[in-house]
């Protein structure tokens, strides 16, 4: 069993919870509260901006041109391609995409970004890959699961979103990252593998919490201002 197959097996419990989450099920059913979709897009836009910056840190830690080219291509994929599912959500809620950009991250998304940044700044290239991999991998499986379960056609309100994440481009992103991590894992200590496993599981858990964050319209707590005499 490869290292990434082991990661997937050890975290199947979280994957299944993601597939069963009401926001994800709502995508399949074509019915999600518009405020939840808006909350999701606002957070995901900033999350993906951070994701690209972490790819940049990975470039700095790369050991050869092939790795540099890999991370460079993945930045381009986010910039040029991953705007399309966002635009599908924006069309659904009737809000221009530009309006949903530049908003503060809710608590879960903020924590997720800082979790990835921690491993990017202080960890190895393997830890970066372990922290990043759950994002494309869970979305790929969500897309495939929804496509198989609901078999949406082009009249489905979220057909562009589902078909994008079930597409070969996202599968290639996931497969390439898995291959890179599997190759890396062949030459590292058990202690580093343990750190990668921890980074991967926490990212899986935060993927689940990201859906819940959007569904529940999570906000930072704010107490009332105390008036002084």
N, C-alpha and C positions, 0 to 999 in steps of 0.2 A: 504494500500500500504506500503510495506517495505521501509526502508530508502534507500537501494540501488536501488530499482525500481524507487523511486523518483529521485535519482541522474541520472539514465539512461534517464528518461523522460525529465528532465530539460536540458539535454545535447544532445538530439537527433539531434539538428541542427549541432553540431560539428561532430557527428558520420556520418551523411549523407554526410558532406563535405569530410570526410576521405574516405568513400566508393567511392566517385566520383573523388578523386584525380587522376591525370594522372599516377602517379607511381603505385598506387594500381590497376588502370584499366590495366596498362601495365602488371602487374603480371597475371591478368586474361587472357589477350590477348596473353601472352607468348612473349611479345616484349617490352623490356626496354633498353634504352641506357646503354651500359656496363659501362661507366664511372660513371653513376648515381648509378648503383648497387655496384660498387667498393666503392664509397663514402659512401653509406649506410652501408655496412658491416664494414668498418673502424670505423664509428661512433657507430654502434650498439654494436660492440664487447666491446668498452670501456664503453658504457652506461650500458650494462648488468653487467660489473664488478662493477660499482657503485651501481646498483640495488641490487646485492648480499651484498654489504657492508651495505646498508640500511636495508636489512633483518637482518643483524647482530645487528644493533642498535635496531631494533624492538625486538630482543631476549632479549636485555638488559632491555627493558621496559615491557617485558611480565610479567604477574602476576601468571602464573601457568605452569606446565610442558606440558600441551596440547598445549598451545600457543608456547612454546619454540620448541616443536617437529614440529609444523606446519611450522614455519619459517626455521628451519633446513632442512626440506624436500624440501622446495621451493628453497633453495640454491642448493641442490643436483640436482633438476630438471633443473636449468639453466646450471650447470656444465656438466651434463651428457646427457641431451636431447636437449637443445636449440641450440646446435652446429649444429644439422642436417639441419635446414633451412638455416643457414649460409653456410654450405658446398654446398647446392644446388645452391645458388647464386654464390659461387666460381667456381663451375663446369661450370655454364653458361658463366662466363666471362673468364674462363681459367686461373685463378690466384690462386696460392696456398694459403690456408687459413692463414698459418703462416705469409705470407708477409703482410697481411692486419691487423695485430695486433700491438698494441702499438703506434698508431698514435694520434696526438692531436685532441681533440674534436672540431668540427666546432661550431660557435656561438650558434646556436639553441640547439644542444645537450649539450653544456656546460651549458647553462641556465637551461635546463631541469634537469640536474643532480643537480645543485645548488638549484633549486626549491625543489626537493625532499629532499636534505640534510637539507635545512632550516627547513622543517616540522619534519624531523627525529630528528634533534638536539634540536629544541626549542619547538616542539609541542608534543601532546599526541600520544598514540598508535593509536587512531582513526584517527588523522591527517596523520600519516604515511600510514595507510591503504587507506585513501582517496587519497593520492598522488600517491600510487603505483597501485591501482586497474585499472585505465584506460588502462595501458599497456596490461595486459593479456586480459582484456575485449574487447578492440577494436580489438585486433588481432584475438580473437576467432570469433568475428562477421565478420571480414574481411574474414577469412578462410571459414566460413559457407556461406557468401554471394557469394564469388567467386566459391565455389563448386556448389552452386545451380544455379548460373547464367551461368557458363561456362561448368559445368559437365566435368572437365578434366579427361583424362585417363592417363596412365603411359607414353604415348608418349609426353605429354605436358611438355615443358621445366621446368615449375615450379610446376609440380604435387607434388613433395616431400614437397615443401614449403606450398602449399595450403592445402594438406591433413594433414600436421602436425598441422597447426593452427585450422583446422576444427575438430581435433581429440578429443576424450573424455578426454585425459590427460590435454589439455589446458582448456577444459570445467570444469574439476575438480578443476584446479588451480583457475579459476575464481569463481566458485560456492563456494569453500571453503573460499576464501577471502571475498566474499559477505556475507556469513553466519557469519563470524567472525565480520565483520563490523556491520551487522544488530543487532547482539547480543550486541555489544558494544554500539550501538546508543540507546538502550533501557534505558540506565541509565545515560545519559549525559544531560547537559544543552542545551538550544536553542543556546546559544552563541558558544558552542563547535561544535554543528551541523553546524552552519554557517561557522566556520573555516574549517570544513571538506568539506563542499560543495565548498568553494572557492578553496581548494587544489585540489579537484577532477576536477573541471571545468578547472583550469589552466593546469592540466596534460592532459586533453582531448585536449585543444587547442595546447599544445606543442606536442602531438602525431601527430596532423595535420601538424604542422610546421616541425616536424621531416621528414615527407615524402617530404615536399616541399624543405627542406634543402638538401636532397639527390638528388631530381630531378633537382634542380637548381645549384648543385655543390657549395653550399654555402661555402664561405671562410671568414676568418677574413680580414678586410680591411687593406691594407698596403701601406703607401705613399712612394714615392721615397726618398731615403736618400739625405739629403741636404749636398752638398759639400761646404766645407769652404775654403777660400783662405788663 
